[in-house]
């Protein structure tokens, strides 16, 4: 069942984070402007290179001890979240592994808050470097209220690869509609994530079916194409294109170089920032990009540069 248009569904946001400064401070400012009930679930800590991100091990991915303090953030994020807990105990919940333990991959992190969500709602993944406006969130919620059929929503984004650089091509890295970006779902208590990359939220009967497949030695099927969802075209037509600050800080790139095994990423990113003539092919600077993605100045795409607050 979908939401009745006369209902007033809340939104439960969730964010997986390790060392989220300065981006982590943006989201509360947005959520506070929403004219309906919301809750923010923040799952903090190191995700072991397991399950969905185990592929990075073959690239040489690793977890540098310098990137965390006892499995948690060491850049001020932990202290910021502690302050949120004190100031907004009814609207913010933080999830952490005890005793310095790592999470068993991002799939465990994404599932951590679901047992605490005991009401039908919209479940919204907000990565720490993904920015939405209050107007966009309100408009998206209205879409779900007006049409009870879609179970989720796909979106496009402005994919930044530098403070003043964005991916300018479509259907390429950063905006490949076959996998990017599924971010909002109708949630019912009892739903679980069976995959984080790609994100697949399923109900109890689907979990039972997946369990039988595992007993038979088969891998549960992940089929995004069969998901009934608001399409990229629909959400884009409503102005629901978010800002993805994926590669705007050197420290972001350095972490991804280590965690995902993107060898030489920091140096190549700096070479891209020094480029003077655009557009350029992103794969000439990011060798893990295999398609024809192009990069242009944000200003040439009608977008503002990102300024570190």
C-alpha positions as CSV (number, residue, x, y, z in Angstrom):
1,X,0.0,0.0,0.0
2,X,1.1,3.6,-0.7
3,X,0.5,6.7,1.3
4,X,-2.9,8.2,1.1
5,X,-2.6,11.8,-0.3
6,X,-4.3,13.1,2.8
7,X,-1.8,11.5,5.1
8,X,1.2,13.4,6.5
9,X,4.1,10.9,6.1
10,X,7.3,11.7,8.0
11,X,10.7,11.3,6.5
12,X,13.4,9.3,8.1
13,X,16.8,10.4,6.7
14,X,19.9,8.2,7.2
15,X,23.6,9.1,6.7
16,X,26.6,6.8,6.9
17,X,29.6,8.9,7.9
18,X,33.3,8.8,8.8
19,X,35.1,12.1,9.0
20,X,32.2,14.2,7.5
21,X,33.5,17.7,8.1
22,X,32.6,20.2,6.8
23,X,29.7,18.7,5.0
24,X,28.0,17.1,8.0
25,X,26.9,20.5,9.3
26,X,24.9,21.4,6.3
27,X,22.1,18.9,6.6
28,X,20.5,20.0,9.9
29,X,20.2,23.5,8.6
30,X,18.1,22.1,5.8
31,X,16.0,19.7,7.8
32,X,15.1,22.4,10.3
33,X,13.2,24.2,7.5
34,X,10.9,21.3,6.7
35,X,7.2,21.8,7.6
36,X,6.6,18.2,8.6
37,X,7.9,15.5,11.0
38,X,11.4,14.1,10.3
39,X,14.1,12.1,12.0
40,X,17.8,11.9,11.1
41,X,19.6,8.6,11.7
42,X,23.4,8.9,11.6
43,X,25.6,5.8,11.4
44,X,29.2,6.7,12.3
45,X,32.3,4.8,12.0
46,X,34.7,2.7,9.9
47,X,33.1,0.3,7.4
48,X,35.2,-2.8,6.9
49,X,35.9,-3.6,3.3
50,X,33.3,-6.3,3.2
51,X,30.2,-7.3,1.2
52,X,29.4,-4.4,-1.2
53,X,32.8,-2.7,-0.9
54,X,34.9,-5.9,-0.8
55,X,35.8,-5.3,-4.5
56,X,38.2,-2.5,-3.4
57,X,40.5,-5.1,-1.8
58,X,41.6,-6.3,-5.2
59,X,42.6,-2.7,-6.0
60,X,44.8,-2.5,-2.9
61,X,42.1,-0.8,-0.8
62,X,42.9,-0.5,2.9
63,X,41.8,1.2,6.1
64,X,44.6,3.6,7.2
65,X,44.8,3.7,11.0
66,X,45.3,7.5,10.7
67,X,41.8,8.0,9.3
68,X,40.0,7.1,12.6
69,X,40.2,7.1,16.3
70,X,39.0,3.9,17.9
71,X,36.8,3.2,14.8
72,X,35.2,6.6,14.9
73,X,35.8,10.0,13.3
74,X,38.9,12.0,14.2
75,X,38.1,15.3,12.3
76,X,35.5,16.8,14.7
77,X,32.5,14.9,13.3
78,X,32.2,12.8,16.5
79,X,32.1,15.9,18.7
80,X,29.5,17.5,16.4
81,X,27.3,14.4,16.6
82,X,27.6,14.3,20.3
83,X,26.3,17.9,20.4
84,X,23.4,17.0,18.2
85,X,22.4,14.2,20.5
86,X,22.4,16.6,23.4
87,X,20.5,19.3,21.5
88,X,18.0,17.2,19.5
89,X,17.4,13.9,21.3
90,X,14.0,13.5,19.7
91,X,15.0,14.1,16.1
92,X,18.6,12.7,15.8
93,X,19.8,9.2,16.6
94,X,23.5,8.2,16.3
95,X,24.6,4.6,15.9
96,X,28.1,3.5,16.7
97,X,29.9,0.1,17.2
98,X,31.1,-0.4,20.8
99,X,34.7,-0.9,21.8
100,X,36.4,0.5,18.7
101,X,34.9,-2.2,16.5
102,X,34.4,-1.6,12.7
103,X,31.1,-2.1,11.1
104,X,30.8,-5.2,9.0
105,X,30.6,-3.2,5.8
106,X,28.2,-0.5,4.7
107,X,25.3,-2.9,4.5
108,X,25.4,-3.4,8.2
109,X,25.5,0.3,8.7
110,X,22.5,1.0,6.5
111,X,20.5,-1.7,8.3
112,X,21.4,-0.4,11.8
113,X,18.5,2.2,12.2
114,X,15.7,0.2,10.6
115,X,14.6,-1.6,13.7
116,X,14.0,1.8,15.3
117,X,11.7,3.0,12.5
118,X,8.3,1.7,13.6
119,X,6.1,3.6,11.3
120,X,5.4,3.9,7.5
121,X,7.5,6.7,6.1
122,X,9.7,7.9,3.4
123,X,13.3,6.6,3.9
124,X,15.8,8.9,2.4
125,X,19.5,8.2,2.0
126,X,21.6,11.4,2.3
127,X,25.3,10.8,1.9
128,X,27.3,13.3,3.9
129,X,28.5,15.0,0.7
130,X,25.1,15.2,-1.0
131,X,23.2,18.5,-0.6
132,X,19.5,19.0,-1.1
133,X,17.4,22.1,-0.6
134,X,14.3,22.2,1.7
135,X,12.2,23.0,-1.4
136,X,13.5,19.9,-3.2
137,X,12.7,17.6,-0.2
138,X,9.2,19.1,0.1
139,X,8.6,18.6,-3.6
140,X,9.8,15.0,-3.5
141,X,7.5,14.2,-0.6
142,X,4.6,15.7,-2.5
143,X,5.3,13.4,-5.5
144,X,5.0,10.4,-3.3
145,X,1.8,11.7,-1.7
146,X,0.2,12.4,-5.1
147,X,1.1,9.1,-6.7
148,X,0.8,6.0,-4.4
149,X,2.3,3.5,-6.9
150,X,6.0,4.1,-7.1
151,X,8.0,2.5,-4.4
152,X,11.2,4.6,-4.7
153,X,12.7,7.4,-6.7
154,X,15.8,7.9,-8.9
155,X,17.6,11.2,-9.3
156,X,20.3,12.9,-11.3
157,X,22.9,15.1,-9.6
158,X,25.5,17.8,-10.2
159,X,28.6,15.7,-9.7
160,X,31.5,17.9,-8.6
161,X,35.1,16.7,-9.2
162,X,36.6,19.8,-7.8
163,X,35.4,23.0,-6.1
164,X,34.8,24.6,-9.6
165,X,34.5,21.5,-11.8
166,X,31.6,19.2,-12.6
167,X,30.9,16.3,-14.8
168,X,29.1,17.8,-17.8
169,X,28.1,14.6,-19.7
170,X,25.0,12.5,-19.2
171,X,24.7,8.8,-18.9
172,X,28.3,8.5,-17.8
173,X,30.3,8.4,-14.6
174,X,28.4,10.3,-11.9
175,X,25.1,10.2,-13.7
176,X,24.7,6.7,-15.2
177,X,20.9,6.1,-15.0
178,X,21.3,2.3,-14.9
179,X,22.7,2.6,-11.4
180,X,22.6,6.2,-10.2
181,X,21.0,7.6,-8.0
182,X,18.4,5.7,-6.0
183,X,17.8,7.7,-2.9
184,X,14.2,7.6,-1.5
185,X,12.0,4.7,-0.7
186,X,8.6,4.0,0.8
187,X,9.4,2.2,4.0
188,X,7.3,-0.2,6.0
189,X,8.4,-1.6,9.4
190,X,10.2,-4.9,8.8
191,X,11.9,-3.8,5.6
192,X,15.6,-4.6,5.3
193,X,18.5,-3.8,3.0
194,X,19.8,-6.8,1.1
195,X,22.3,-4.7,-0.8
196,X,24.0,-1.3,-0.4
197,X,25.6,-1.1,-3.8
198,X,23.1,-1.0,-5.4
199,X,20.7,-0.1,-2.6
200,X,17.9,-2.7,-2.4
201,X,15.2,-2.4,0.3
202,X,12.9,-5.4,0.5
203,X,10.0,-6.6,2.5
204,X,9.5,-9.7,4.7
205,X,8.4,-12.0,1.9
206,X,11.4,-11.0,-0.2
207,X,13.7,-11.6,2.7
208,X,12.2,-15.1,3.0
209,X,12.7,-15.8,-0.7
210,X,16.4,-14.6,-0.4
211,X,16.9,-16.9,2.6
212,X,15.7,-19.9,0.6
213,X,18.1,-18.9,-2.3
214,X,21.0,-18.8,0.2
215,X,20.1,-22.3,1.5
216,X,20.2,-23.5,-2.0
217,X,23.6,-22.0,-2.5
218,X,22.4,-19.3,-4.8
219,X,23.0,-15.6,-4.6
220,X,19.9,-13.4,-3.9
221,X,18.9,-11.5,-7.1
222,X,19.3,-7.8,-7.3
223,X,17.2,-6.2,-10.0
224,X,17.0,-2.4,-10.0
225,X,15.3,-2.5,-13.4
226,X,12.3,-4.2,-12.0
227,X,11.8,-1.7,-9.2
228,X,8.7,0.5,-9.7
229,X,10.1,4.0,-9.1
230,X,9.8,7.6,-10.1
231,X,12.2,7.9,-13.1
232,X,15.1,10.3,-13.5
233,X,13.0,12.1,-16.1
234,X,10.1,12.7,-13.6
235,X,12.3,13.8,-10.7
236,X,14.4,16.1,-13.0
237,X,11.3,17.7,-14.4
238,X,10.4,18.6,-10.8
239,X,13.8,20.2,-10.2
240,X,15.0,17.3,-8.0
241,X,18.6,17.3,-9.1
242,X,20.9,17.3,-6.0
243,X,24.4,18.5,-5.6
244,X,27.0,15.8,-5.1
245,X,30.3,17.2,-3.7
246,X,32.1,13.9,-4.3
247,X,35.6,15.3,-5.0
248,X,35.9,18.9,-3.8
249,X,38.5,18.5,-1.0
250,X,42.0,17.0,-1.2
251,X,41.4,15.0,2.0
252,X,38.3,13.4,0.3
253,X,40.4,12.2,-2.6
254,X,43.2,11.0,-0.4
255,X,40.8,8.9,1.6
256,X,39.2,7.3,-1.5
257,X,42.7,6.6,-2.8
258,X,43.4,4.5,0.3
259,X,39.9,3.0,0.9
260,X,39.0,2.1,-2.7
261,X,42.5,1.5,-4.0
262,X,42.4,4.4,-6.5
263,X,46.1,4.6,-7.0
264,X,47.5,8.1,-7.5
265,X,44.1,9.7,-7.1
266,X,45.3,12.7,-5.1
267,X,48.0,13.6,-7.5
268,X,45.8,13.2,-10.6
269,X,43.0,15.2,-9.0
270,X,45.4,18.0,-8.4
271,X,46.5,17.9,-12.0
272,X,42.8,18.1,-13.1
273,X,42.3,21.2,-10.8
274,X,45.3,22.9,-12.6
275,X,43.9,22.3,-16.0
276,X,43.1,25.6,-17.9
277,X,41.2,24.4,-20.9
278,X,37.8,22.6,-20.7
279,X,36.0,20.4,-21.4
280,X,38.3,17.4,-20.8
281,X,37.8,13.7,-20.5
282,X,37.6,12.6,-16.9
283,X,39.2,9.2,-17.6
284,X,42.4,11.1,-18.5
285,X,42.7,12.1,-14.8
286,X,40.6,9.4,-13.0
287,X,41.8,6.1,-14.5
288,X,39.1,4.1,-12.7
289,X,36.6,5.9,-15.0
290,X,36.1,3.8,-18.1
291,X,33.5,5.7,-20.0
292,X,33.3,9.0,-21.9
293,X,32.5,11.3,-19.0
294,X,33.6,14.9,-19.6
295,X,34.4,17.7,-17.1
296,X,33.7,21.4,-17.4
297,X,33.8,24.4,-15.3
298,X,30.8,24.7,-13.0
299,X,30.2,28.3,-14.1
300,X,30.0,27.1,-17.8
301,X,27.3,24.7,-16.7
302,X,25.3,27.5,-14.9
303,X,26.3,26.1,-11.5
304,X,28.1,27.9,-8.6
305,X,31.5,26.9,-7.4
306,X,31.6,25.1,-4.0
307,X,33.1,27.2,-1.3
308,X,34.4,25.6,1.9
309,X,32.4,27.2,4.7
